[in-house]
Structures are given as C-alpha cells and as structure tokens.
C-alpha cells in the first residue's frame, strides 16, 4: 500500500509539475504581452501629454491675444462713443446757436477737423478733446477789430447751418457705423 501511495503521489506530483510549468509558460506569455501593451500605452501617454502641453500653450497664447484684442476693442469703443457724443453735442450746439457760430472764421477748419477725426482709422482722446475745445472756442466772440456785434444784414448773409449740421450728422453716422463694425468683430 505504501508503494501504491508513493506511486499515486508521484503521478500526482508529476501532473502538478507539468500543470505548473504550463501555467508558468502561460503566465510568462501573459506578462510579456502585458509588458508590450504597457510599453505601447506609455508611449501613447507621452504623445498625449506632449499634445496636451502644446494645446495648453496654444490656448494660453490665444487667451493673451484675446485679452489684448478685448483691451483694444474697449479703448476703441470708448473713444468712438466719446467722438459720437462730442458730435451730437456739436449738432445740438449748432441748432441752439444758429448763425452766430457760423460767423466764426474757423468754420471751415471746424468741419475739416471733425471730418478728419471721423475719417481717421484710430481715434484718440486727444482728438476728442481738441474737438471739444474747438466747440468751446467757437462759442466765444472773436475780437478782430471789426464790428462783431449784431447779425449781418439779411440780404448779405444766408444761413448755412443746415449744411454744417448735416455734415456733423453724417460724421456722427460714420462714427456710429465704425462703432457697430468694431462691435461685430
């Protein structure tokens, strides 16, 4: 019986050894396959990390550009609003003052200055301040030695305030169109 027990145990151990060796071979193959998969995935992770890094750099650059464009737009919008407001005040002043403003010698340069401001691609606060100063100086009577009191005779002078007001309104419309275009962009 002991010999049969030894024989039976021997067969069982040989079977267990063969089974274990087969499992070792299967597990070794599985480990090699997993190692290859892990290496492949590590490479893919590195590629994706590099892609993410590049995308983050692009996004940061885009945010900086957008921030600068936003600041530029805000400045342009503020200056255009200031010009529009100044032009509207000029129209209101001309309507209120009537012909007295037209008697000023600087009416031609006044209209040219307004037109230049609206035609310019960049408005500055200084331009708007110059326009305001021009409007204020046009209100003050000039003392050039001539009779500046009273209106000219009716036959000598006819009012052109309508054309100047129309010009100012056209300039205002141009400025509003530029503001609208700037907002669309």
Buried (B, 14 or more C-beta within 10 A) or exposed (E): EEEEEEEEEEEEEEEEEEEEEEEEEEEEEEEEEEEEEEEEEEEEEEEEEEEEEEEEEEEEEEEEEEEEEEEEEEBBEEBBBBBBBBBBBBBEBBEEBEBBBBBBEBBEEBBEBBBEBBEEEEBBEEBBEBBBEBBEEBEEEEEEEEEEEEEEEEEEEEEEBEEBBEBBBBBBEBBBEBBEEEEEE
